[in-house]
Amino acid sequence: MRTEAKVVATVFALSAFAVAVIAGLYAGNAAGTVLWRAIIAMLVCQVLGMFAGSLIERIITEHAARYSAEHPVPRLPSKDDVVAVVDEVVDEPLSDQSAAA
């Protein structure tokens, strides 16, 4: 599992734990019951987060590959490339500014 999927899974798990603790304490449940249910919620949401993170990761990878294929980076000429100009003729009259300089 890559880093992005781990981050999403961790955020899912910690969010579920926090929500379960707050909801359990607000409902007036015993501390042991609240913690037990919060741990179960955390584990379930960790698995859901792994699935969601992997899915998001795959979508981003496919989109980046498609974008790279549609918008290739142009190749810059290197010093080994030879450019030859053949039969170039310039028939432009000199302007007043270039004649004065």
TIMI-2910 file (N, C-alpha, C, CB; in pm, 1 decimal, decimal comma, always signed):
<rs>
+----------+----------+----------+----------+----------+----------+----------+----------+----------+----------+----------+----------+------+
!      n_x !      n_y !      n_z !     ca_x !     ca_y !     ca_z !      c_x !      c_y !      c_z !     cb_x !     cb_y !     cb_z ! resn !
+----------+----------+----------+----------+----------+----------+----------+----------+----------+----------+----------+----------+------+
!    +85,0 !   -117,7 !     +0,0 !     +0,0 !     +0,0 !     +0,0 !    +89,3 !   +123,7 !     +0,0 !    -96,6 !     +0,0 !   +122,5 !  Met !
!    +59,1 !   +218,3 !    -88,4 !   +139,2 !   +339,6 !   -100,0 !   +101,2 !   +441,0 !     +5,9 !   +123,4 !   +400,5 !   -238,2 !  Arg !
!   +175,0 !   +547,7 !     +9,7 !   +159,8 !   +649,3 !   +113,6 !    +22,4 !   +715,9 !   +111,6 !   +267,0 !   +754,4 !    +98,2 !  Thr !
!    -29,1 !   +747,8 !     -8,3 !   -157,4 !   +817,1 !    -15,7 !   -269,2 !   +733,0 !    +45,2 !   -190,8 !   +851,5 !   -160,8 !  Glu !
!   -270,4 !   +604,3 !    +15,6 !   -373,9 !   +515,8 !    +69,2 !   -360,9 !   +504,2 !   +221,3 !   -365,0 !   +376,1 !     +3,8 !  Ala !
!   -238,3 !   +501,8 !   +271,1 !   -217,1 !   +494,3 !   +416,3 !   -269,0 !   +620,3 !   +485,6 !    -67,4 !   +474,4 !   +448,1 !  Lys !
!   -246,3 !   +734,0 !   +423,8 !   -291,8 !   +860,0 !   +483,4 !   -444,2 !   +863,8 !   +488,5 !   -237,6 !   +981,1 !   +403,7 !  Val !
!   -509,3 !   +825,0 !   +379,7 !   -655,7 !   +825,5 !   +376,7 !   -711,2 !   +727,2 !   +479,0 !   -707,3 !   +790,6 !   +235,8 !  Val !
!   -652,2 !   +608,1 !   +488,2 !   -698,7 !   +508,2 !   +584,8 !   -681,5 !   +557,9 !   +728,0 !   -623,1 !   +376,1 !   +565,7 !  Ala !
!   -571,1 !   +623,4 !   +756,0 !   -546,5 !   +674,5 !   +890,7 !   -644,9 !   +785,9 !   +926,6 !   -402,7 !   +725,7 !   +902,5 !  Thr !
!   -671,7 !   +873,3 !   +832,6 !   -767,0 !   +981,9 !   +858,5 !   -906,9 !   +925,6 !   +882,6 !   -769,4 !  +1081,8 !   +740,2 !  Val !
!   -947,4 !   +826,9 !   +801,5 !  -1077,3 !   +761,9 !   +823,4 !  -1083,5 !   +702,2 !   +964,1 !  -1102,0 !   +651,5 !   +717,1 !  Phe !
!   -980,1 !   +627,9 !  +1001,8 !   -980,5 !   +556,9 !  +1129,9 !   -984,1 !   +654,4 !  +1248,1 !   -857,1 !   +466,2 !  +1140,5 !  Ala !
!   -899,1 !   +755,9 !  +1245,6 !   -895,3 !   +850,4 !  +1357,4 !  -1022,8 !   +933,8 !  +1366,1 !   -774,8 !   +942,2 !  +1344,1 !  Leu !
!  -1079,6 !   +966,7 !  +1251,1 !  -1206,3 !  +1040,8 !  +1252,5 !  -1318,2 !   +956,2 !  +1312,9 !  -1244,6 !  +1085,1 !  +1109,9 !  Ser !
!  -1323,2 !   +829,5 !  +1274,7 !  -1426,0 !   +740,1 !  +1329,5 !  -1408,7 !   +723,6 !  +1480,0 !  -1420,6 !   +602,5 !  +1260,3 !  Ala !
!  -1285,2 !   +711,1 !  +1525,4 !  -1259,1 !   +697,0 !  +1668,2 !  -1307,4 !   +821,7 !  +1743,8 !  -1108,2 !   +673,4 !  +1693,5 !  Phe !
!  -1271,9 !   +939,0 !  +1691,6 !  -1310,2 !  +1063,2 !  +1758,7 !  -1462,1 !  +1079,7 !  +1762,2 !  -1246,0 !  +1183,3 !  +1688,6 !  Ala !
!  -1528,4 !  +1050,7 !  +1652,4 !  -1674,3 !  +1063,9 !  +1647,4 !  -1739,8 !   +965,5 !  +1743,9 !  -1726,3 !  +1040,6 !  +1503,6 !  Val !
!  -1688,7 !   +841,5 !  +1748,8 !  -1746,7 !   +740,7 !  +1837,1 !  -1728,2 !   +778,7 !  +1984,4 !  -1683,7 !   +603,7 !  +1809,6 !  Ala !
!  -1612,5 !   +832,0 !  +2018,4 !  -1588,4 !   +873,1 !  +2157,2 !  -1680,9 !   +989,3 !  +2195,0 !  -1439,9 !   +913,7 !  +2177,1 !  Val !
!  -1688,1 !  +1088,6 !  +2110,6 !  -1772,0 !  +1205,3 !  +2141,3 !  -1919,4 !  +1165,5 !  +2149,5 !  -1752,7 !  +1315,4 !  +2034,7 !  Ile !
!  -1965,3 !  +1084,1 !  +2054,9 !  -2106,2 !  +1042,2 !  +2055,0 !  -2137,4 !   +954,4 !  +2175,6 !  -2139,9 !   +967,0 !  +1925,4 !  Ala !
!  -2044,7 !   +865,6 !  +2210,8 !  -2067,0 !   +778,2 !  +2325,4 !  -2071,0 !   +854,5 !  +2456,1 !  -1959,9 !   +673,1 !  +2331,8 !  Gly !
!  -1980,7 !   +949,7 !  +2473,4 !  -1980,2 !  +1030,1 !  +2595,1 !  -2102,9 !  +1120,8 !  +2601,7 !  -1852,3 !  +1113,6 !  +2603,0 !  Leu !
!  -2143,8 !  +1176,1 !  +2489,2 !  -2262,7 !  +1261,4 !  +2486,6 !  -2388,5 !  +1181,1 !  +2519,8 !  -2277,5 !  +1328,3 !  +2349,2 !  Tyr !
!  -2390,1 !  +1052,2 !  +2478,3 !  -2506,6 !   +966,6 !  +2506,2 !  -2509,0 !   +920,7 !  +2651,8 !  -2506,4 !   +844,3 !  +2413,4 !  Ala !
!  -2397,7 !   +938,8 !  +2721,4 !  -2393,0 !   +901,1 !  +2862,1 !  -2356,6 !   +756,3 !  +2885,9 !  -2523,5 !   +928,7 !  +2925,0 !  Gly !
!  -2292,2 !   +692,1 !  +2790,9 !  -2249,6 !   +552,8 !  +2806,8 !  -2129,1 !   +543,5 !  +2900,1 !  -2215,5 !   +490,7 !  +2669,9 !  Asn !
!  -2104,6 !   +424,2 !  +2951,2 !  -1988,9 !   +400,9 !  +3038,8 !  -1860,2 !   +413,8 !  +2956,9 !  -1997,3 !   +259,8 !  +3106,6 !  Ala !
!  -1750,6 !   +452,6 !  +3022,9 !  -1623,2 !   +477,2 !  +2954,9 !  -1572,7 !   +352,3 !  +2883,0 !  -1518,2 !   +525,2 !  +3055,3 !  Ala !
!  -1583,6 !   +235,2 !  +2946,0 !  -1537,7 !   +110,6 !  +2883,6 !  -1615,0 !    +79,2 !  +2757,0 !  -1550,4 !     -5,2 !  +2981,3 !  Gly !
!  -1745,5 !    +99,2 !  +2762,2 !  -1830,4 !    +74,7 !  +2644,9 !  -1796,3 !   +172,7 !  +2533,2 !  -1979,9 !    +86,4 !  +2682,3 !  Thr !
!  -1773,9 !   +297,3 !  +2569,4 !  -1740,6 !   +399,7 !  +2469,5 !  -1609,4 !   +365,1 !  +2400,3 !  -1731,1 !   +539,6 !  +2535,2 !  Val !
!  -1507,7 !   +330,3 !  +2478,3 !  -1377,5 !   +297,4 !  +2418,7 !  -1384,3 !   +171,4 !  +2333,5 !  -1272,4 !   +279,9 !  +2527,8 !  Leu !
!  -1454,4 !    +70,2 !  +2379,9 !  -1466,7 !    -54,0 !  +2303,6 !  -1532,7 !    -27,7 !  +2168,5 !  -1547,4 !   -158,5 !  +2382,9 !  Trp !
!  -1642,8 !    +47,0 !  +2169,2 !  -1712,6 !    +78,2 !  +2044,0 !  -1628,5 !   +170,1 !  +1954,5 !  -1848,5 !   +144,0 !  +2073,9 !  Arg !
!  -1553,2 !   +260,4 !  +2014,5 !  -1467,8 !   +350,0 !  +1936,4 !  -1355,4 !   +271,9 !  +1867,4 !  -1408,5 !   +459,9 !  +2027,0 !  Ala !
!  -1299,5 !   +173,1 !  +1935,0 !  -1193,9 !    +90,2 !  +1875,0 !  -1250,0 !     +7,5 !  +1759,8 !  -1130,3 !     -2,6 !  +1981,3 !  Ile !
!  -1368,3 !    -47,6 !  +1778,2 !  -1430,7 !   -125,1 !  +1670,2 !  -1458,2 !    -33,9 !  +1550,1 !  -1562,9 !   -192,2 !  +1719,3 !  Ile !
!  -1510,7 !    +84,4 !  +1575,3 !  -1536,8 !   +179,6 !  +1466,9 !  -1407,5 !   +219,0 !  +1396,6 !  -1607,5 !   +304,8 !  +1521,0 !  Ala !
!  -1300,2 !   +235,0 !  +1473,3 !  -1171,5 !   +271,1 !  +1415,6 !  -1119,9 !   +161,0 !  +1323,4 !  -1069,9 !   +299,3 !  +1526,2 !  Met !
!  -1130,1 !    +35,4 !  +1366,2 !  -1081,9 !    -75,4 !  +1283,8 !  -1162,8 !    -91,7 !  +1155,8 !  -1085,6 !   -204,4 !  +1363,1 !  Leu !
!  -1293,5 !    -78,8 !  +1168,3 !  -1379,8 !    -90,6 !  +1049,2 !  -1349,4 !    +21,6 !   +950,5 !  -1529,9 !    -87,2 !  +1089,2 !  Val !
!  -1336,2 !   +142,8 !  +1000,9 !  -1309,0 !   +255,4 !   +911,6 !  -1166,0 !   +253,3 !   +857,5 !  -1334,3 !   +386,4 !   +984,2 !  Cys !
!  -1074,4 !   +188,0 !   +925,7 !   -938,3 !   +170,4 !   +872,5 !   -944,8 !    +86,5 !   +744,9 !   -844,5 !   +102,5 !   +978,5 !  Gln !
!  -1022,6 !    -21,4 !   +748,3 !  -1037,5 !   -107,0 !   +630,3 !  -1107,6 !    -30,7 !   +517,3 !  -1116,8 !   -235,2 !   +665,9 !  Val !
!  -1213,8 !    +42,1 !   +549,8 !  -1282,7 !   +122,3 !   +448,4 !  -1191,3 !   +230,3 !   +391,5 !  -1408,5 !   +186,4 !   +507,7 !  Leu !
!  -1108,6 !   +288,1 !   +476,8 !  -1014,4 !   +390,9 !   +432,3 !   -907,6 !   +334,5 !   +340,7 !   -949,1 !   +457,2 !   +551,5 !  Gly !
!   -863,2 !   +211,6 !   +367,4 !   -765,8 !   +148,0 !   +277,4 !   -825,4 !   +128,6 !   +138,8 !   -719,3 !    +12,4 !   +334,3 !  Met !
!   -950,8 !    +82,8 !   +135,3 !  -1018,9 !    +63,9 !     +7,5 !  -1035,7 !   +197,8 !    -64,5 !  -1156,2 !     -3,0 !    +28,9 !  Phe !
!  -1083,4 !   +299,4 !     +5,9 !  -1105,0 !   +430,9 !    -54,5 !   -972,1 !   +492,6 !    -99,2 !  -1176,5 !   +524,6 !    +45,0 !  Ala !
!   -869,3 !   +479,6 !    -18,5 !   -737,9 !   +533,8 !    -54,0 !   -678,7 !   +467,0 !   -176,8 !   -642,7 !   +519,1 !    +62,1 !  Gly !
!   -692,6 !   +335,9 !   -185,9 !   -643,3 !   +264,6 !   -303,5 !   -719,8 !   +305,6 !   -428,6 !   -654,1 !   +113,5 !   -282,7 !  Ser !
!   -849,2 !   +323,8 !   -414,4 !   -931,5 !   +366,4 !   -526,8 !   -891,6 !   +507,0 !   -572,3 !  -1080,7 !   +362,4 !   -488,8 !  Leu !
!   -875,0 !   +597,3 !   -480,3 !   -833,6 !   +734,2 !   -512,7 !   -696,5 !   +733,8 !   -578,6 !   -831,5 !   +822,1 !   -386,1 !  Ile !
!   -605,3 !   +654,5 !   -525,7 !   -470,6 !   +643,5 !   -580,2 !   -473,0 !   +595,1 !   -725,0 !   -386,7 !   +549,0 !   -494,7 !  Glu !
!   -555,3 !   +495,1 !   -752,4 !   -565,3 !   +439,8 !   -887,5 !   -624,2 !   +543,2 !   -984,0 !   -651,6 !   +311,7 !   -887,1 !  Arg !
!   -725,1 !   +615,9 !   -940,3 !   -786,0 !   +718,2 !  -1024,8 !   -684,5 !   +827,0 !  -1058,1 !   -909,2 !   +779,4 !   -955,8 !  Ile !
!   -609,3 !   +870,8 !   -959,7 !   -508,4 !   +976,0 !   -982,4 !   -400,1 !   +926,5 !  -1077,2 !   -445,1 !  +1021,2 !   -848,6 !  Ile !
!   -353,7 !   +802,8 !  -1059,0 !   -250,2 !   +747,2 !  -1145,6 !   -298,1 !   +736,4 !  -1289,8 !   -206,7 !   +610,4 !  -1094,8 !  Thr !
!   -420,3 !   +688,0 !  -1309,9 !   -474,2 !   +676,5 !  -1445,3 !   -493,7 !   +813,1 !  -1509,1 !   -606,5 !   +600,7 !  -1443,4 !  Glu !
!   -540,4 !   +909,6 !  -1431,3 !   -559,3 !  +1044,1 !  -1485,3 !   -424,8 !  +1106,5 !  -1524,1 !   -631,9 !  +1133,3 !  -1382,8 !  His !
!   -324,0 !  +1090,9 !  -1441,0 !   -191,4 !  +1146,1 !  -1471,6 !   -132,2 !  +1081,2 !  -1596,2 !    -96,4 !  +1126,9 !  -1352,4 !  Ala !
!   -150,5 !   +949,7 !  -1611,1 !    -99,2 !   +880,6 !  -1729,9 !   -171,4 !   +928,7 !  -1855,5 !   -115,0 !   +727,8 !  -1714,7 !  Ala !
!   -302,5 !   +944,6 !  -1848,4 !   -379,1 !   +992,4 !  -1963,3 !   -339,2 !  +1135,5 !  -1998,8 !   -530,2 !   +984,8 !  -1934,3 !  Arg !
!   -321,4 !  +1219,8 !  -1897,7 !   -281,6 !  +1358,3 !  -1922,2 !   -143,1 !  +1364,7 !  -1985,9 !   -283,5 !  +1438,5 !  -1791,3 !  Tyr !
!    -50,4 !  +1282,5 !  -1937,6 !    +84,8 !  +1280,2 !  -1994,0 !    +83,4 !  +1233,0 !  -2139,2 !   +176,0 !  +1189,5 !  -1910,3 !  Ser !
!     -3,5 !  +1137,3 !  -2170,1 !    -12,1 !  +1089,2 !  -2308,0 !    -73,3 !  +1194,7 !  -2399,5 !    -94,4 !   +960,2 !  -2314,4 !  Ala !
!   -170,0 !  +1271,0 !  -2351,7 !   -234,8 !  +1372,7 !  -2432,7 !   -154,2 !  +1501,7 !  -2442,7 !   -370,1 !  +1402,6 !  -2376,8 !  Glu !
!    -70,1 !  +1530,1 !  -2344,9 !     +9,1 !  +1653,4 !  -2342,4 !   +157,6 !  +1620,0 !  -2321,0 !    -42,1 !  +1749,4 !  -2230,4 !  His !
!   +222,3 !  +1567,0 !  -2423,2 !   +363,6 !  +1529,8 !  -2404,5 !   +451,9 !  +1654,0 !  -2389,6 !   +413,0 !  +1444,3 !  -2523,4 !  Pro !
!   +559,3 !  +1638,0 !  -2318,5 !   +655,0 !  +1745,7 !  -2300,3 !   +740,3 !  +1753,0 !  -2426,3 !   +743,1 !  +1723,6 !  -2172,3 !  Val !
!   +751,1 !  +1872,2 !  -2487,2 !   +830,1 !  +1880,3 !  -2609,4 !   +977,9 !  +1854,9 !  -2581,4 !   +811,8 !  +2016,8 !  -2675,3 !  Pro !
!  +1041,5 !  +1790,9 !  -2677,4 !  +1183,5 !  +1758,0 !  -2662,9 !  +1265,7 !  +1880,6 !  -2700,3 !  +1222,8 !  +1635,1 !  -2751,6 !  Arg !
!  +1353,8 !  +1921,9 !  -2613,8 !  +1440,8 !  +2034,8 !  -2640,9 !  +1557,3 !  +1988,0 !  -2726,5 !  +1491,0 !  +2099,3 !  -2509,6 !  Leu !
!  +1598,5 !  +2069,2 !  -2822,0 !  +1712,1 !  +2027,6 !  -2904,7 !  +1840,2 !  +2027,5 !  -2821,1 !  +1727,7 !  +2120,9 !  -3027,8 !  Pro !
!  +1923,7 !  +1931,6 !  -2847,9 !  +2051,8 !  +1925,0 !  -2777,8 !  +2160,5 !  +1979,9 !  -2868,2 !  +2084,8 !  +1779,6 !  -2734,2 !  Ser !
!  +2279,7 !  +1994,5 !  -2817,1 !  +2388,8 !  +2048,9 !  -2897,4 !  +2433,1 !  +1950,6 !  -3006,5 !  +2507,4 !  +2084,3 !  -2807,4 !  Lys !
!  +2391,7 !  +1825,2 !  -2995,9 !  +2424,8 !  +1726,1 !  -3097,6 !  +2331,8 !  +1733,5 !  -3218,4 !  +2419,8 !  +1587,5 !  -3037,8 !  Asp !
!  +2216,5 !  +1800,2 !  -3201,1 !  +2123,3 !  +1814,2 !  -3312,9 !  +2179,5 !  +1914,3 !  -3412,4 !  +1982,8 !  +1858,6 !  -3263,7 !  Asp !
!  +2172,2 !  +1881,3 !  -3539,8 !  +2223,3 !  +1968,5 !  -3644,7 !  +2104,7 !  +2030,8 !  -3716,5 !  +2314,9 !  +1890,4 !  -3744,3 !  Val !
!  +2109,1 !  +2163,2 !  -3727,5 !  +2004,4 !  +2234,5 !  -3797,4 !  +2068,9 !  +2301,1 !  -3918,8 !  +1933,3 !  +2339,3 !  -3704,1 !  Val !
!  +2018,6 !  +2268,3 !  -4035,5 !  +2072,6 !  +2326,9 !  -4158,3 !  +1963,9 !  +2409,6 !  -4224,5 !  +2125,5 !  +2216,9 !  -4255,3 !  Ala !
!  +1996,8 !  +2534,3 !  -4257,1 !  +1904,5 !  +2621,6 !  -4328,1 !  +1955,9 !  +2632,6 !  -4471,1 !  +1892,4 !  +2763,4 !  -4259,1 !  Val !
!  +1871,4 !  +2596,1 !  -4564,9 !  +1912,1 !  +2594,7 !  -4704,8 !  +1829,7 !  +2696,0 !  -4781,9 !  +1896,5 !  +2453,8 !  -4766,0 !  Val !
!  +1897,1 !  +2775,7 !  -4864,0 !  +1833,0 !  +2871,6 !  -4953,9 !  +1741,9 !  +2969,9 !  -4881,2 !  +1753,8 !  +2798,0 !  -5058,5 !  Asp !
!  +1795,3 !  +3031,5 !  -4778,3 !  +1717,7 !  +3132,7 !  -4708,4 !  +1752,6 !  +3268,2 !  -4766,8 !  +1744,5 !  +3129,1 !  -4555,2 !  Glu !
!  +1652,2 !  +3339,6 !  -4815,1 !  +1673,0 !  +3470,1 !  -4875,3 !  +1583,4 !  +3568,9 !  -4802,0 !  +1642,8 !  +3468,3 !  -5029,2 !  Val !
!  +1642,0 !  +3679,6 !  -4764,4 !  +1566,5 !  +3783,9 !  -4696,9 !  +1561,6 !  +3903,9 !  -4790,0 !  +1630,1 !  +3821,2 !  -4558,5 !  Val !
!  +1442,8 !  +3938,5 !  -4832,8 !  +1423,9 !  +4052,7 !  -4921,4 !  +1341,4 !  +4158,2 !  -4849,7 !  +1355,7 !  +4010,1 !  -5053,7 !  Asp !
!  +1396,7 !  +4214,8 !  -4746,1 !  +1327,7 !  +4319,0 !  -4672,1 !  +1407,4 !  +4447,2 !  -4682,8 !  +1307,2 !  +4278,8 !  -4524,2 !  Glu !
!  +1339,3 !  +4552,7 !  -4716,4 !  +1413,7 !  +4680,6 !  -4721,3 !  +1447,3 !  +4725,7 !  -4579,6 !  +1330,9 !  +4791,2 !  -4795,1 !  Pro !
!  +1554,3 !  +4794,7 !  -4566,7 !  +1594,7 !  +4845,8 !  -4435,6 !  +1498,6 !  +4955,7 !  -4391,4 !  +1740,4 !  +4899,3 !  -4439,5 !  Leu !
!  +1460,9 !  +4950,6 !  -4267,5 !  +1374,6 !  +5055,9 !  -4215,5 !  +1460,1 !  +5174,8 !  -4177,1 !  +1291,8 !  +5006,2 !  -4094,5 !  Ser !
!  +1397,6 !  +5285,1 !  -4148,7 !  +1471,2 !  +5407,3 !  -4113,0 !  +1547,4 !  +5390,4 !  -3982,9 !  +1375,6 !  +5525,8 !  -4101,6 !  Asp !
!  +1491,6 !  +5316,5 !  -3886,9 !  +1557,5 !  +5298,1 !  -3758,2 !  +1682,6 !  +5211,9 !  -3772,9 !  +1461,0 !  +5234,9 !  -3657,4 !  Gln !
!  +1675,0 !  +5104,9 !  -3851,6 !  +1791,9 !  +5018,7 !  -3864,7 !  +1899,1 !  +5083,0 !  -3951,1 !  +1751,9 !  +4884,3 !  -3923,1 !  Ser !
!  +1861,7 !  +5169,8 !  -4045,1 !  +1960,8 !  +5238,8 !  -4129,0 !  +2033,7 !  +5344,2 !  -4048,3 !  +1893,8 !  +5303,3 !  -4251,9 !  Ala !
!  +1964,3 !  +5406,5 !  -3954,3 !  +2025,9 !  +5512,4 !  -3872,8 !  +2121,9 !  +5452,2 !  -3771,5 !  +1917,9 !  +5596,0 !  -3800,5 !  Ala !
!  +2100,2 !  +5329,0 !  -3729,1 !  +2185,1 !  +5269,8 !  -3627,6 !  +2310,3 !  +5216,7 !  -3684,3 !  +2114,7 !  +5162,8 !  -3556,2 !  Ala !
+----------+----------+----------+----------+----------+----------+----------+----------+----------+----------+----------+----------+------+
</rs>
